[in-house]
Amino acid sequence: LEAPPVSMNTVTQSSKENLATFEFKVPEGWVTGPQYNLSVVTCPKDAVEKKFETEEDSLPFVVGIGNYYYPALALSEKDKQMYKDLFTGKTSAYEEHMRQSFGNAVNMAGSDPSSNIPKVVFKYQHYDGTHGKITEVQYSYTYNGKATHMIQCYREDIPYLVTGAFDDSVDLSSGKIALWVADSLKVTEHFTVKDNKIVT
């Protein structure tokens, strides 16, 4: 990897319930906080005070870090294989999974899914990071007239990903630093897994 676009400092943040401790690099002046049981977020200090109209408006300011094996529900073996395939360049199952997620989100918003599911364009890049392989997925779509450009960086050695979004109107959008946050990430887990469920 080349050098990040700004200088970054190492921080430590625990997730909710202290199930995991995350160590990673963020730009000067960024703050961190727990999000869910196995995820944390970081953003510029001044973004904490901002009033965003929608969650989408906050995306270019927020870097999310989370476990992709144990999100809200534990993954099936088929989904775990989907992520393994991602590191070898097989992307069809992943893209289908993402499109299905968009369809579900549109459904939940009460829109007619057949006419409103946005066309999603995917782009992939693979890196040899400090701790092993990183697969970067960038995807973009337009929904309700608003264009969104996201980035997700998946670590192969640990089941964690880093998410950000690009926005040229923001000085330093979360999308521009997501890859370096992912490369610097170290996670200490304080749980065990039994029958595909987290046990504390």
HELIX and SHEET records of a PDB file:
HELIX    1   1 LYS A   16  ASN A   18  5                                   3    
HELIX    2   2 LYS A   45  ALA A   47  5                                   3    
HELIX    3   3 GLU A   55  SER A   58  1                                   4    
HELIX    4   4 LEU A   59  PHE A   61  5                                   3    
HELIX    5   5 GLU A   77  PHE A   87  1                                  11    
HELIX    6   6 SER A   92  MET A  108  1                                  17    
HELIX    7   7 PRO A  113  ASN A  116  1                                   4    
HELIX    8   8 SER A  174  LYS A  176  5                                   3    
HELIX    9   9 ALA A  178  SER A  184  1                                   7    
SHEET    1   A 3 MET A   8  SER A  14  0                                        
SHEET    2   A 3 ALA A  20  PRO A  27 -1                                        
SHEET    3   A 3 LYS A 186  GLU A 189 -1                                        
SHEET    1   B 7 TRP A  30  TYR A  36  0                                        
SHEET    2   B 7 SER A  39  PRO A  44 -1                                        
SHEET    3   B 7 VAL A  63  ASN A  67 -1                                        
SHEET    4   B 7 TYR A 160  PHE A 166 -1                                        
SHEET    5   B 7 LYS A 146  ARG A 155 -1                                        
SHEET    6   B 7 LYS A 133  TYR A 143 -1                                        
SHEET    7   B 7 VAL A 121  ASP A 128 -1                                        
SHEET    1   C 2 THR A 192  LYS A 194  0                                        
SHEET    2   C 2 LYS A 197  VAL A 199 -1                                        
END                                                                             
